[in-house]
Amino acid sequence: MSAEQTQALIRAYYDAFNREDVAAVLDLLAEDVVHDINQGGQEIGRPQFAAFLKRMEGFYREESKDLVIMTTPDGARAAAEFVVHGAYLKTEQGLPPAKGQTYALPVGAFFEVRDGKIARVTNYYNLPLWTKQINAAS
């Protein structure tokens, strides 16, 4: 895949995410996709990624904005930087109480691409900054 094709793939991933189109997100992933969860574990496989998205939909409503995508020349790897704008809808275990608080949080994401599909998604964000925003909005 070229760098331009990889950029288009990553952009399509975030476009589908913003539309809350789970089927479209999953269609862009390799069957054995590796998902590294911020300050969490690692899950492998499209079904596990689908289950993660299902878990998150009850707790959060999010949209990625100001997306910038960088790729290696061969298109095998990419990085994205964006701001996730969200609302915390339901209390997640181990986190502050949810009351519909809103937040805007910078995020970095890293991808591996194989055979035209996303083979790895790794997300990083500042959880203490998110917590500070949630607590300030309470």
Secondary structure, 3 states (H helix, E strand, C coil): CCHHHHHHHHHHHHHHHHHCCHHHHHHCEEEEEEEECCCCCEEECHHHHHHHHHHHHHHEEEEEEEEEEEECCCCCEEEEEEEEEEEECCCCCCCCCCCCEEEEEEEEEEEEEECCEEEEEEEEECHHHHHHHHHHCC
